[in-house]
Amino acid sequence: MAGHPATSAAAFEQAGELKIGQVGIANLRIRTLDVARLGAEMRDRVKRAPKLFDRAAVILDFGGLSSTPDVATAQALLDALREAGALPVALAWGNADNAALAEALGLPLLSKFRAQYEADAGGPAASPAPRAAPEPPPAPVAQAKPPQAANEPGLMQTTAVRSGQQLYAQNRDLTVMSQVGAGAEVIADGSIHIYGPLRGRALAGAKGNTSARIFCRSFHAELVAVAGQYKVLDDIPRELHGKAVQVWLEHDELKIAALE
């Protein structure tokens, strides 16, 4: 049977793509400047995971739009997100119009969120410096290790990560020999291995490493994320709850499967 004319591909796309940053701050990259839809999407996120998104700090990124919104529209979006339960705290770095908008809204600019998105998407980088005269090629060197290896051993946590605690393994993997409690957060630029129950949040590939994975022995996570792509417990099939699982990215989609 033919679909209804109003049922188009665009109708199933979210107006805003929410990514979770390495310090647990959400970055909302606006894809469609539809204030009502954006407010409704955030309200739904808060409803499905109130412990995570209720009064959550959110960075707004207008870099996905063809032009910077006017002050009135941006203010309406801020009001809608606050009404939905989120707390917009800053704008992501952008052009001069974006800087003027942030000033008019009384919000700061944060540069690292835009920089991470552009790096992930292969977007335009800053203009290169003028080239100097050619130099002889350097002597061959050993192939560099990936950033997450960085000549550092993985960080090992032998005791439980308790509610309210945050553990970050910068430029390396993280291994937790005990449990990650509800309300706790573990973050790694590489992969995360948890040999006890995961009840809090686990964010791997925090700097955009899409090859990072999460492994845990007993899955009850409030949230898991790899390179910013995330899922909350309500998004995950119930048959995986309490099981040993792995979490990874495949074609920019977060996958979760039981370990054999």
C-alpha positions in Angstrom: 0.0 0.0 0.0 1.4 3.4 -0.9 2.5 5.6 1.9 0.7 8.7 2.9 2.1 11.8 1.0 3.1 13.4 4.3 5.2 10.4 5.3 8.5 11.4 3.7 12.0 10.5 4.6 12.4 14.0 6.2 9.6 13.2 8.6 11.6 10.5 10.2 14.8 12.6 10.6 15.5 14.4 13.8 15.6 18.1 13.6 18.6 18.2 16.0 21.4 15.7 16.4 22.4 15.3 20.0 25.9 14.1 20.8 27.4 13.5 24.2 30.8 15.2 24.8 33.8 13.9 26.8 32.8 15.7 30.0 29.1 14.6 29.7 27.9 17.9 28.2 25.5 17.4 25.4 26.1 19.2 22.1 22.9 19.9 20.1 23.8 20.4 16.4 20.8 22.0 14.8 19.9 20.4 11.5 16.4 22.0 11.0 15.5 25.3 12.7 12.1 24.2 13.7 11.7 25.4 17.3 8.6 23.3 18.0 10.2 20.1 16.8 13.4 20.7 18.6 11.5 21.4 21.8 9.4 18.3 21.4 12.5 16.1 20.7 14.2 17.4 23.8 11.1 16.8 25.9 11.0 13.2 24.7 14.6 12.7 25.6 14.0 14.0 29.1 10.9 11.9 29.4 12.8 8.7 28.4 15.9 9.3 30.5 15.1 11.9 33.2 18.1 11.2 35.3 20.4 12.0 32.3 18.7 14.9 30.5 16.6 16.7 33.1 18.3 20.0 33.7 21.2 18.8 31.5 23.7 21.3 30.2 23.4 21.7 26.5 25.7 23.5 23.9 23.9 24.8 20.8 25.6 24.4 17.5 24.1 26.3 14.5 27.0 25.2 12.2 24.7 22.8 10.3 22.5 25.6 9.1 23.0 27.7 5.9 22.7 30.9 8.0 22.8 32.0 11.6 19.3 32.4 13.1 18.2 35.8 14.2 18.1 36.7 17.9 14.3 36.3 18.3 14.3 32.7 16.8 17.4 31.7 18.8 15.8 33.1 22.0 12.6 31.1 21.2 14.7 28.0 20.9 16.4 28.6 24.2 13.0 29.1 25.9 11.7 25.9 24.3 14.7 23.8 25.4 14.4 25.2 29.0 10.7 24.5 29.0 11.5 20.9 27.9 13.8 20.5 30.9 17.3 21.2 29.4 19.7 24.0 30.3 21.3 25.7 27.3 24.6 27.1 28.6 26.6 28.2 25.5 26.9 28.3 21.7 29.5 26.3 19.8 32.1 28.3 18.0 31.2 29.7 14.6 31.5 32.8 12.4 31.2 36.4 13.3 27.4 36.3 13.1 27.4 33.5 15.5 29.7 35.4 17.9 27.3 38.4 17.7 24.3 36.1 18.4 26.0 34.6 21.4 26.7 38.1 22.8 23.1 39.2 22.1 21.8 36.1 24.0 24.2 36.5 26.8 25.8 33.1 26.3 29.5 32.2 26.0 31.1 30.5 23.0 32.8 27.2 23.3 35.2 26.2 20.5 36.0 22.6 21.1 32.6 21.3 20.3 32.6 22.7 16.7 36.2 21.6 16.2 35.3 18.0 17.2 32.3 17.9 14.9 34.3 19.3 11.9 37.1 16.7 12.5 34.5 13.9 12.8 32.7 14.9 9.6 35.8 15.7 7.6 34.6 19.3 7.3 36.6 22.4 6.5 39.6 23.0 8.6 41.3 26.3 9.4 43.1 28.0 6.5 46.7 26.7 6.3 49.6 28.9 6.9 51.6 30.1 3.8 53.9 27.5 2.5 57.6 27.9 3.0 60.2 26.9 0.4 60.4 23.2 -0.2 62.7 21.3 2.1 64.5 18.0 1.6 62.3 15.1 2.8 63.0 13.9 6.3 64.6 10.5 7.0 62.1 7.7 7.3 60.6 7.2 10.7 58.5 4.5 12.3 54.8 4.7 11.7 53.1 6.7 14.4 50.8 4.9 16.8 47.1 5.9 16.8 46.3 8.8 19.1 44.6 6.6 21.7 47.7 4.5 22.2 50.0 7.6 22.7 52.7 5.6 24.4 50.6 5.3 27.5 49.4 2.1 29.1 45.7 1.8 29.7 44.3 3.2 32.9 43.2 0.5 35.3 40.7 1.1 38.1 40.6 -1.7 40.7 37.9 -0.3 42.9 34.2 0.5 42.2 33.4 3.8 40.5 30.6 5.1 42.8 27.6 7.4 42.2 28.7 11.0 41.4 32.3 10.0 40.5 33.8 10.5 37.1 36.8 8.7 35.7 38.6 9.8 32.5 41.3 7.9 30.6 42.9 10.5 28.4 44.4 9.2 25.1 44.1 5.6 26.3 41.9 2.7 27.1 40.1 2.3 30.5 39.7 -1.0 32.4 37.5 -1.1 35.4 37.9 -4.3 37.5 34.9 -3.6 39.6 31.4 -2.0 39.0 30.4 1.4 37.7 27.6 2.5 39.9 24.4 4.3 39.0 25.1 8.0 38.6 28.8 7.3 38.0 30.5 8.2 34.6 33.5 6.5 33.0 35.1 8.1 29.9 38.0 7.1 27.7 39.5 8.4 24.4 40.0 4.7 23.6 38.0 1.6 24.5 36.4 0.8 27.9 36.5 -2.6 29.6 34.3 -3.2 32.6 34.5 -6.5 34.5 31.6 -5.8 36.8 28.1 -4.4 36.4 27.8 -1.2 34.4 24.9 0.8 35.9 26.1 4.4 35.2 27.4 6.0 32.0 30.2 4.8 29.7 31.6 7.1 27.0 34.3 5.6 24.7 36.1 7.3 21.8 35.5 10.6 23.6 37.7 12.6 21.1 36.0 11.1 18.1 37.7 7.6 17.8 35.1 5.7 15.9 37.0 2.4 16.4 36.6 2.5 20.2 34.4 -0.1 21.9 32.8 -0.7 25.2 32.8 -4.2 26.8 31.0 -5.0 30.1 30.1 -8.1 32.0 26.7 -7.1 33.2 24.8 -4.4 31.2 22.5 -2.0 33.1 23.9 1.2 31.7 22.1 4.6 32.0 23.9 5.6 28.8 26.6 4.3 26.5 28.3 6.3 23.8 31.0 5.8 21.2 32.4 8.9 19.5 29.4 10.9 20.6 26.7 8.5 19.3 24.7 7.4 22.3 21.9 5.2 23.5 20.1 5.2 26.8 18.8 2.1 28.6 15.2 2.5 27.2 16.6 2.4 23.7 18.2 -1.1 24.2 16.4 -4.4 23.9 15.4 -5.8 27.3 17.0 -9.2 26.5 20.4 -7.5 26.7 19.8 -6.1 30.2 22.1 -7.8 32.6 24.1 -9.6 29.9 27.7 -9.4 28.9 27.7 -7.1 25.9 29.9 -5.1 23.5 29.1 -1.7 22.1 30.6 -0.3 18.9 29.9 2.0 15.9 29.0 0.6 12.5 28.3 3.2 9.7 27.7 5.9 12.4 25.1 3.8 14.1 25.6 2.5 17.7 25.4 -1.3 17.9 25.0 -3.4 21.1 25.2 -7.1 21.1 25.6 -9.9 23.6 29.1 -11.4 23.9 29.3 -15.1 22.9 
